[in-house]
Amino acid sequence: MAGKKVKEKETIKIQQIGSPIRRESKQKLHLKGLGLGKINAIRELEDTPEVQGLIRKVRHMVQIVSE
């Protein structure tokens, strides 16, 4: 299998900036799905359509640190 190029997966780094208190329960679950739970927590995740969708649902509570 020599000669095959391994494509490096793109990642996205997100930080939680808002609290899930007094939010819909689904939004709390979306944060958990992203691996976040406390303010200022930072996670580096694979940049997939699923992750982009979760970020879009809680965009008022997270910010993108780097792509």
N, C-alpha and C positions, 0 to 999 in steps of 0.2 A: 504494500500500500504506500510505497514511497511516491512522493510527488503530489500527494493530496494536500491541498492547502486547508488549514483549519481557520475558519472565519471567526474572528474575535467578536464576541457578542457585545452589542452596545448596551451601556448601562445608563441609568438616570439616577441622580441623587436628589432625594426630597427631604424636606424638613417640616415637621409639624409646628405650626405657628398659632393654631387656635384650639380651643378646648371643645370637646364633644358634649360638654354639659349643656342641657336644654336643647339638644338637637334630636332629630329623629333617630330611632334605634338603628335604622339601616345605615345611616352615616357613621355611627359608631362601629358597625360591623365592617364598613368599607375601610376605615382607618386600621382596624385589626387585620384586615386582609392585606394591607400595605405593610404591616409589621410595625405600625406606629401605635402609641398609646399614651405617651407623655409629651408635654410641650417641649420643644427644642430637640426632640428625638430626630435623628438623621438615619436614613436607610438608603442603601445603594441597591437598586433593583434592576433587573433586566428590562430593557425598553421593548415591551410587547404591546399589542393593541389592548390586551386585558388590563395591564397596568395603567396604560393611558386612560382607559375608561374609568377606572377607580379614581385616578387623580382628578379627572374631570368632574366626578360626582362630589368630591370634597375639596374643590379648588379654593374655597374660602377658608379652609383650615390648614392648607399645606402650601409650601412654596418650593419651586425647583431651585436647588442650590447649584447644580451643574448637570450638563448633559453629556 
